Structure formats: C-alpha cells, structure tokens
Amino acid sequence: MMLLIHDYAGHPFQVQLSRSLARRGHRVVHAYCGSTVTPRGTLAATAAEEGRLSIESLDLGEKIAKNSLLRRRSQEARYGQLFERLIDRLSPDLVVSGNTPSQPQRKAARFCSRRNIPFVSWVQDIYGVAAQKILRKKLGLPGKLIGNYFIHLDKQSLRLSDAVVVITEDFIPTLRDWGLPTERVRYVPNWAPLDECDMRPKDNAWSRQHGLQDKLVFLYSGTLGMKHNPGLLLQLAQKVQSRADTRVVVISEGAASDWLRQEKERLGLTNLVMLKFQPFEVLPDVFGSADVLLAILERDAGAFSVPSKVLTYLCAGRPLLLSVPPENLAARIVQAQAAGLVVAPEDEEQFSDAAVAYLDNAKMRAEFGANARSYAEEHFDIEAITDRFESVFELARSSRRPVADTRAELATLST
C-alpha cells in the first residue's frame, strides 16, 4: 500500500512505525509539522530506505504561536490546507493522522472522505477536551464555549474516520459518548523505539560535556506547556540547592522554559541547569547521565494525555519520578512495574520530598531502573506493534463508507 503517516509532532516512535512499515514493502510518506518546537526523532530517510520511505516537513514559514489563541487558530487553518494539498498530491491508499490539532485533523478527514481514501485517526490526546479544560480555567465561560467548538471538530473527525486508534482504553468511554461505533476503535498503547534508546553509562561524552558525570542528576526532558507545572522543577532545585553534588537539569524550550531561566537567575540557583532540546541521536547519553528522570502533568490533563516521554524514559534503565494523576496510564505503568515514584500533581512539597528520598538510596534507584528497562524490553517490540497497525489498516479499508453515508452521519452532529 501507499501510506501517508502524518504525525504533527514528529516524535520518535511514530517515525519508527513508518520505517517498519516501509521494511514490510509498503511505500510510506511520513509527514510532520516543521513549524513546532518539540523533541523529534530521526526525520531523514537513509539511503537504504530510499524508494520505500520519504519524510516531508509541512512548514508554515513561521513558528506556531502557542500563546496566542487567534493567531494559532489562523496558523492551524493554514496548516490544514498544507495537509490537504499533500494528500491531494500523493493520493495515498490510506492516511493515518495523529497528534494533530482539531482544525487540520477535521479538514484532512473531510478531504479523505470526499476522495474515498480510508482515514485513521490516531488519538494521542483528546484535543478538544484538553482545550476546553485549559481555556475554561483561563477564560471562564468564553473558554468553555471555545472548547465546545474544538470538541465539535473532534467529533466530526472521529465520525469521518474509518478506524480510530486510541493509546489508552481510558479514551474509549468519551468516544462512545460521542456516538462513535466501538467496532471502529482499536487500542494500541504507545511505545518508545527500543533499538534507538539503548542504555548508556552515566560517565559518557554528553555528561562530561556538561559536567554531570560525577553529580546526582534529576533530569526533565520534553515540552513544558499549558498542561505542565514548571514550578515543580523550580521547587525541587530550591530543595536540593544545599547539596553541591546534585543538579536539576531541564531540557526544554518555550515560554515555561523561559520563565524557569528567569527564576534561576533571580534566585541564583546554580544547581538548575537549563538546556535547549538535544538532538535525538544523543538522547541515550542524555538519559544515561541522569540518576532520576522526571515527568509532570497537571491533574486536569490526566484524562486526555499520556506523556510519551515516560515511555522513552523506561528504555534508559533509570528510575522515574512522576507528578501526574494516579489514574493516568503512565502512572499506572510506573507503579505496577515498580519503576519509580508517583505523587499528586498539585503537591510541590511531596514531589521534592520524593526526589530527596532517592538521593541517598542507590539500591532503590538501581532496582527501579532495572524494572523500567525490563518493561520496555517486554512491551516495545516494533514487529508486534506493526502487526497491530496493519490490522487497523485492513479494518479501515473494509469500513470505508460512501460519501453520502458520512454526510448523513455528520448531519446528526448539528441537530
């Protein structure tokens, strides 16, 4: 098949899937948004992959304005046009789209419906629910109404989809409430590219470059956005400031990262190390330099987001400290596997206390780290994962409905 795999974020495990599909004989175009600032995978085809895999950046010529609602809406509308043109140019046998904001996702789903191209929604976040929770907190009733609009777009995208992949079964009740037939839904949990995330010693080239090889390191790597609380990281740096052998390393970019840099200078926190996103190829050394890996997620985000960084962390063989809702899938995995500690999102003091508990307990760190790696080795088999996606593709092709039927189904959303 000629497949278009669209991952708005350009994350590592999605492009690993595209590579695996290409090895199986599919012709694959992997597309991503070139206008976002986020950690990415290896987004270039090798010489051996030429003819089977190509990777395309859809670039607006400017960065997505995450902190301006009106400008971002305009940019996402333009991005939807780029996505639609790509589908039109390629005329693929099937389209998969994940991590995509509501406007361009709906546009792509409608275009595929009109062209009779099977469309698979890969639900990483329930975008409209996330937007409503965040905007209602910031704007009150107007925010709720704006969120309702995004939920409406999401419902249309999902109704137009011939198959839907969810990364946690926690999403299924919401989709069922939205009237999506459960026979179109398949559960495929996220993973991390184990073959690209091997374990590294703490004393490595990257840790030496940053003077971390002989320090106890708490490390956070990834996006800091509206569903995260950077104050947790600041509080932790303050808590361990008196320990000369300890560092809190934050690898991120954006407004929250800028705020942390300002607070670091204001408070004179020499133990808080702020770095920009690192190239994917050095991430094994980055994570190897850590003694504890950190992840944070606000309580309101627990129902609609599963932090994929946690899955990459598991590959590193390091213990985790999570500030996430206990019902979140990432929290459940870490606790069930005894791979780390989980604390409530709103409790900065508990987060810092849990971090301190790690400092002088090398045995606990080693045991949790070994458990983390064991889970990754057992669950992140890309061949088995590719099998599951190919079965989703068959479902989508067999479920493709006439355009008149999808129009009638969408009409029910407006009544």
JODA-V692465 format. One record per backbone hydrogen bond with DSSP energy under -0.5 kcal/mol. CO is the residue of the C=O (numbers start at 1). NH is the residue of the N-H. If there is no record, write none. Layout:
co=[CO | CO]
nh=[NH | NH]
//
This chain:
co=[1 | 1 | 2 | 2 | 3 | 3 | 4 | 4 | 5 | 5 | 6 | 6 | 7 | 8 | 10 | 11 | 12 | 13 | 14 | 15 | 16 | 17 | 18 | 19 | 20 | 21 | 22 | 26 | 27 | 28 | 28 | 29 | 29 | 30 | 31 | 32 | 32 | 33 | 35 | 36 | 41 | 42 | 46 | 46 | 47 | 49 | 49 | 52 | 54 | 56 | 56 | 57 | 58 | 58 | 64 | 65 | 68 | 69 | 70 | 71 | 72 | 73 | 74 | 75 | 76 | 77 | 78 | 79 | 80 | 81 | 82 | 83 | 84 | 85 | 86 | 87 | 93 | 94 | 95 | 96 | 97 | 98 | 101 | 102 | 103 | 104 | 105 | 106 | 107 | 108 | 109 | 110 | 111 | 112 | 112 | 113 | 116 | 118 | 119 | 119 | 119 | 120 | 120 | 121 | 121 | 122 | 122 | 123 | 125 | 126 | 127 | 128 | 129 | 130 | 131 | 132 | 133 | 134 | 135 | 136 | 139 | 140 | 141 | 142 | 143 | 144 | 145 | 146 | 147 | 148 | 149 | 150 | 151 | 152 | 153 | 154 | 155 | 156 | 157 | 163 | 164 | 164 | 165 | 166 | 168 | 169 | 169 | 171 | 172 | 173 | 174 | 175 | 176 | 181 | 182 | 184 | 186 | 186 | 192 | 193 | 193 | 194 | 202 | 204 | 205 | 206 | 207 | 207 | 208 | 212 | 215 | 216 | 216 | 217 | 217 | 217 | 218 | 219 | 220 | 224 | 225 | 227 | 228 | 229 | 230 | 230 | 231 | 232 | 233 | 234 | 235 | 236 | 238 | 240 | 242 | 243 | 245 | 247 | 247 | 248 | 248 | 249 | 249 | 250 | 250 | 251 | 253 | 254 | 255 | 256 | 257 | 258 | 259 | 260 | 261 | 262 | 263 | 264 | 264 | 268 | 269 | 271 | 271 | 272 | 273 | 273 | 275 | 279 | 280 | 282 | 282 | 283 | 284 | 285 | 286 | 287 | 291 | 292 | 293 | 294 | 295 | 298 | 299 | 301 | 301 | 304 | 307 | 308 | 308 | 309 | 310 | 311 | 312 | 312 | 313 | 313 | 314 | 319 | 320 | 321 | 322 | 322 | 323 | 325 | 328 | 329 | 330 | 331 | 332 | 333 | 334 | 334 | 335 | 339 | 341 | 343 | 344 | 346 | 347 | 348 | 349 | 350 | 351 | 352 | 353 | 354 | 355 | 355 | 356 | 356 | 358 | 361 | 362 | 363 | 364 | 365 | 366 | 367 | 368 | 369 | 370 | 371 | 372 | 373 | 374 | 375 | 376 | 380 | 381 | 382 | 383 | 384 | 385 | 386 | 387 | 388 | 389 | 390 | 391 | 392 | 393 | 394 | 395 | 396 | 402 | 402 | 403 | 404 | 405 | 406 | 407 | 408 | 409 | 410 | 410 | 411 | 412]
nh=[3 | 27 | 93 | 94 | 5 | 29 | 6 | 96 | 7 | 31 | 8 | 98 | 10 | 33 | 41 | 15 | 16 | 17 | 18 | 19 | 20 | 21 | 22 | 23 | 24 | 26 | 25 | 28 | 3 | 30 | 54 | 5 | 31 | 56 | 7 | 34 | 58 | 36 | 64 | 38 | 43 | 44 | 49 | 50 | 50 | 52 | 53 | 28 | 30 | 32 | 58 | 59 | 34 | 35 | 66 | 68 | 72 | 73 | 74 | 75 | 76 | 77 | 78 | 79 | 80 | 81 | 82 | 83 | 84 | 85 | 86 | 87 | 88 | 89 | 90 | 91 | 118 | 4 | 120 | 6 | 122 | 8 | 105 | 106 | 107 | 108 | 109 | 110 | 111 | 112 | 113 | 114 | 115 | 116 | 117 | 116 | 118 | 95 | 121 | 162 | 163 | 97 | 122 | 123 | 165 | 99 | 124 | 167 | 127 | 130 | 131 | 132 | 133 | 134 | 135 | 136 | 137 | 138 | 139 | 140 | 142 | 144 | 145 | 146 | 147 | 148 | 149 | 150 | 151 | 152 | 153 | 154 | 155 | 156 | 157 | 158 | 159 | 160 | 161 | 121 | 166 | 186 | 123 | 188 | 171 | 172 | 173 | 175 | 176 | 177 | 178 | 180 | 179 | 184 | 185 | 164 | 166 | 188 | 194 | 196 | 197 | 197 | 204 | 208 | 209 | 210 | 212 | 213 | 211 | 215 | 217 | 218 | 247 | 219 | 291 | 292 | 249 | 294 | 251 | 256 | 228 | 298 | 230 | 232 | 233 | 234 | 235 | 236 | 237 | 238 | 239 | 240 | 241 | 243 | 244 | 246 | 216 | 218 | 249 | 250 | 273 | 220 | 251 | 252 | 275 | 222 | 224 | 258 | 259 | 260 | 261 | 262 | 263 | 264 | 265 | 266 | 267 | 268 | 269 | 270 | 272 | 248 | 273 | 274 | 250 | 275 | 252 | 282 | 283 | 285 | 286 | 287 | 288 | 289 | 289 | 290 | 319 | 219 | 321 | 221 | 323 | 301 | 302 | 304 | 305 | 126 | 310 | 311 | 312 | 313 | 314 | 315 | 315 | 316 | 316 | 318 | 317 | 293 | 341 | 295 | 324 | 343 | 297 | 328 | 332 | 333 | 334 | 335 | 336 | 337 | 339 | 340 | 338 | 320 | 322 | 324 | 347 | 348 | 351 | 352 | 353 | 354 | 355 | 356 | 357 | 358 | 358 | 359 | 359 | 360 | 361 | 365 | 366 | 367 | 368 | 369 | 370 | 371 | 372 | 373 | 374 | 375 | 376 | 377 | 378 | 379 | 380 | 382 | 385 | 386 | 387 | 388 | 389 | 390 | 391 | 392 | 393 | 394 | 395 | 396 | 397 | 398 | 399 | 400 | 405 | 406 | 407 | 408 | 409 | 410 | 411 | 412 | 412 | 413 | 414 | 414 | 415]
//
